[in-house]
Amino acid sequence: MIDLHHVGTPNGHKVSIMLEEVGLPYRVIAYDLMKGEHFTPAFRRINPNNKLPAIVDHEPADGGGPFAVFETGAILVYLAEKTGRLLPTDPRRRSLAMQWLMWQMAGLGPMHGQAHHFVRYAPAGQDYAVGRYMNEARRLMHVLEYRLAEAEYLAGEYSIADVACWPWVRAVRMIDIDLAGFPAVQRWWLAIDERPAVLAGTGTRGLATPASYGQKRAQLTPEQWSNLFGERMLAAAETHHGAVADDTVRPVRNP
């Protein structure tokens, strides 16, 4: 059994889709980011970065105790290697899958995330930041279009690279990027949207998103802002690592 510490964001959906694709039994432990539920000492023992999602594998391949994995790219690789699914065995395709996974982790996710932040959350008037990150968000969509115009999937076959990229593309309309301008990406996106595991892993089909994350410009209270972007995020990192864990989440300490 795998515990999925989860929130319904693009990064969260990477992992829920992957778990559905590989057919592993899992239990969802949902968090409300707005309330700061990811700041418990127990969860920090699972993810020292206090970010969601993360997993705990209660039946790791080595037969040892529960094993925690954080960072979605690492989680996707871990689950692919555990099950022998969605990571090609051909050396070239495997390398392509890893290259595009790293591209998503280093580029598509962070840059689109910044675009979402400045378009949807930051106070109005951030013209330079909005322009900077929206230009980069669009540029990365053109990179994706270039690849998908020559290949059905990013590694030539459906893989963890597609699982990593798809949820972020799913969210582009919230920053006013129209998939109609990217026909190869749109073809790829629609094909993946039809997969049963994707429907099960997101809970919806198409571009629908949970109401709490789908506002054009969210109106956050000071507490919510602190929990998502501000002082409480910093305070969580500054907290001494030896703090006693509570019982909100089962503590895990990896070797």
C-alpha distance (Angstrom), angle and dihedral (degrees) to the residues before:
residue distance angle dihedral
M1 . . .
I2 3.79 . .
D3 3.80 124.3 .
L4 3.80 111.1 -142.8
H5 3.78 111.5 -157.6
H6 3.75 96.3 -156.6
V7 3.77 150.4 -179.2
G8 3.81 125.3 176.9
T9 3.80 98.3 -109.3
P10 3.83 128.1 117.2
N11 3.79 89.8 -93.4
G12 3.79 91.5 48.6
H13 3.78 91.4 50.1
K14 3.80 92.0 53.5
V15 3.78 89.4 66.3
S16 3.80 99.1 38.7
I17 3.82 89.8 50.8
M18 3.80 90.8 48.2
L19 3.79 92.9 50.7
E20 3.79 90.0 51.2
E21 3.81 91.7 47.2
V22 3.81 94.9 52.2
G23 3.81 94.3 40.8
L24 3.79 98.7 -128.7
P25 3.81 117.6 154.1
Y26 3.78 111.4 -111.8
R27 3.77 142.1 170.6
V28 3.80 121.2 -140.1
I29 3.79 117.5 -134.7
A30 3.80 103.9 -170.6
Y31 3.80 124.8 -153.1
D32 3.78 133.5 -163.5
L33 3.80 106.7 -138.4
M34 3.78 91.9 -169.5
K35 3.79 89.5 62.3
G36 3.79 93.8 45.4
E37 3.79 94.9 -117.7
H38 3.82 90.0 152.3
F39 3.81 93.1 68.1
T40 3.81 99.7 77.9
P41 3.81 116.3 124.1
A42 3.81 88.4 -125.7
F43 3.80 92.4 58.0
R44 3.78 90.7 47.5
R45 3.79 87.5 60.8
I46 3.81 86.7 60.2
N47 3.80 95.9 42.1
P48 3.82 116.8 15.5
N49 3.82 87.2 -164.7
N50 3.84 92.2 62.1
K51 3.81 90.5 -133.8
L52 3.79 131.6 131.1
P53 2.96 140.2 -89.9
A54 3.78 112.0 41.9
I55 3.78 133.2 149.9
V56 3.78 137.4 -144.2
D57 3.80 115.6 -154.8
H58 3.79 109.9 -152.6
E59 3.81 91.9 -173.8
P60 3.82 105.2 44.0
A61 3.79 119.4 179.1
D62 3.80 93.4 -110.3
G63 3.80 91.4 60.4
G64 3.79 92.5 -122.6
G65 3.76 130.8 124.3
P66 3.81 126.3 -61.0
F67 3.79 113.3 -49.2
A68 3.81 123.5 -153.5
V69 3.80 124.4 -149.5
F70 3.79 126.0 -171.6
E71 3.84 133.1 -179.3
T72 3.78 112.2 61.0
G73 3.80 96.4 -120.1
A74 3.79 90.2 54.2
I75 3.81 90.3 45.9
L76 3.81 92.4 52.6
V77 3.81 92.0 49.5
Y78 3.81 91.1 45.9
L79 3.81 92.8 52.1
A80 3.81 92.4 43.6
E81 3.80 91.8 52.4
K82 3.79 92.6 43.4
T83 3.80 92.5 54.8
G84 3.81 103.9 25.4
R85 3.82 88.8 -123.6
L86 3.81 134.8 128.5
L87 3.80 97.1 3.5
P88 3.81 109.6 95.8
T89 3.79 119.0 -124.0
D90 3.81 93.5 -150.3
P91 3.84 103.8 96.5
R92 3.79 95.7 -132.1
R93 3.79 95.2 46.9
R94 3.78 90.8 44.1
S95 3.79 89.1 53.7
L96 3.81 90.7 47.9
A97 3.80 90.4 51.6
M98 3.80 90.7 50.9
Q99 3.80 92.8 45.5
W100 3.80 93.2 53.2
L101 3.79 91.6 42.4
M102 3.81 89.3 54.8
W103 3.81 89.3 46.2
Q104 3.78 89.7 55.5
M105 3.79 93.6 46.4
A106 3.81 94.7 46.3
G107 3.80 100.7 33.7
L108 3.79 123.4 8.0
G109 3.82 96.6 44.3
P110 3.82 100.2 41.4
M111 3.81 96.2 40.6
H112 3.79 94.6 44.9
G113 3.78 88.0 44.5
Q114 3.80 90.5 56.0
A115 3.81 90.2 46.9
H116 3.81 89.7 52.7
H117 3.80 90.2 48.3
F118 3.78 96.7 52.8
V119 3.81 96.1 37.6
R120 3.79 98.2 42.7
Y121 3.81 109.3 22.2
A122 3.80 115.0 19.5
P123 3.79 119.1 88.6
A124 3.79 114.2 -88.5
G125 3.79 118.3 -91.8
Q126 3.81 99.0 56.1
D127 3.80 91.8 126.8
Y128 3.80 98.0 152.0
A129 3.81 93.7 48.3
V130 3.80 93.0 44.9
G131 3.79 91.3 50.4
R132 3.80 93.4 44.5
Y133 3.78 96.6 51.4
M134 3.79 97.5 36.2
N135 3.81 90.0 54.1
E136 3.79 89.9 50.7
A137 3.82 91.9 45.3
R138 3.80 90.1 54.1
R139 3.80 92.5 43.9
L140 3.79 90.8 55.2
M141 3.79 90.6 50.0
H142 3.81 88.0 56.3
V143 3.83 89.2 51.3
L144 3.80 88.7 53.1
E145 3.80 90.6 46.8
Y146 3.81 91.0 52.5
R147 3.80 91.9 53.8
L148 3.79 96.6 43.0
A149 3.79 92.3 48.6
E150 3.81 87.1 66.2
A151 3.81 101.6 34.5
E152 3.79 135.8 38.7
Y153 3.80 91.3 -134.8
L154 3.78 132.3 12.5
A155 3.81 95.1 -100.1
G156 3.80 93.4 31.8
E157 3.80 88.5 -98.3
Y158 3.80 131.2 50.4
S159 3.79 108.3 -79.3
I160 3.77 146.8 147.3
A161 3.81 87.8 -72.6
D162 3.79 90.3 66.5
V163 3.80 91.5 43.9
A164 3.81 89.3 53.7
C165 3.81 96.2 48.1
W166 3.80 102.0 38.1
P167 3.83 99.6 72.9
W168 3.81 92.0 51.1
V169 3.79 91.2 50.9
R170 3.80 87.2 48.6
A171 3.80 88.7 62.6
V172 3.81 100.2 48.3
R173 3.77 96.8 99.8
M174 3.82 88.3 66.2
I175 3.81 87.1 66.9
D176 3.81 93.3 43.0
I177 3.80 98.9 -102.0
D178 3.80 111.4 142.0
L179 3.80 116.4 -149.0
A180 3.79 89.0 -150.3
G181 3.79 86.4 79.0
F182 3.80 90.5 58.7
P183 3.84 106.2 51.9
A184 3.81 97.3 174.6
V185 3.80 91.4 48.6
Q186 3.78 90.1 47.1
R187 3.83 91.6 51.6
W188 3.82 90.4 49.7
W189 3.80 93.0 44.4
L190 3.79 94.0 51.2
A191 3.82 92.3 47.9
I192 3.79 91.6 54.1
D193 3.81 91.8 43.2
E194 3.82 87.8 64.0
R195 3.79 94.3 58.2
P196 3.84 112.5 110.0
A197 3.80 91.5 -137.1
V198 3.79 90.8 55.8
L199 3.79 91.9 51.8
A200 3.80 90.5 47.9
G201 3.80 93.4 44.1
T202 3.80 95.7 51.8
G203 3.79 101.3 30.6
T204 3.81 91.2 -134.0
R205 3.77 139.7 63.1
G206 3.77 122.2 -130.7
L207 3.78 127.7 5.7
A208 3.79 98.2 -36.0
T209 3.80 114.0 129.9
P210 3.80 134.4 -172.4
A211 3.78 111.3 -81.1
S212 3.80 93.1 -121.4
Y213 3.81 91.2 60.9
G214 3.79 100.7 33.2
Q215 3.79 103.1 73.4
K216 3.78 118.0 120.5
R217 3.79 91.7 -133.7
A218 3.76 113.3 6.7
Q219 3.78 118.7 -140.0
L220 3.79 104.1 -139.5
T221 3.76 127.5 -170.6
P222 3.82 116.3 -130.2
E223 3.81 88.8 -103.7
Q224 3.80 92.7 51.7
W225 3.80 91.6 47.3
S226 3.80 90.0 50.9
N227 3.80 91.3 49.7
L228 3.81 93.9 49.2
F229 3.79 105.4 32.7
G230 3.78 113.3 -5.5
E231 3.74 149.2 57.5
R232 3.79 98.4 -29.8
M233 3.81 91.0 56.6
L234 3.79 89.1 55.7
A235 3.79 93.1 42.9
A236 3.81 90.9 53.5
A237 3.80 90.7 55.9
E238 3.79 91.7 47.3
T239 3.81 93.4 52.0
H240 3.80 112.2 111.7
H241 3.79 110.9 -97.2
G242 3.78 92.1 -131.5
A243 3.80 94.9 64.6
V244 3.78 113.6 137.3
A245 3.82 111.5 -102.4
D246 3.77 120.4 -126.4
D247 3.80 125.0 -141.6
T248 3.81 97.4 -101.2
V249 3.82 91.4 102.1
R250 3.77 127.9 13.8
P251 3.81 106.5 -100.4
V252 3.79 117.2 -118.2
R253 3.76 126.6 -174.2
N254 3.78 115.7 -170.1
P255 3.80 117.9 -148.3
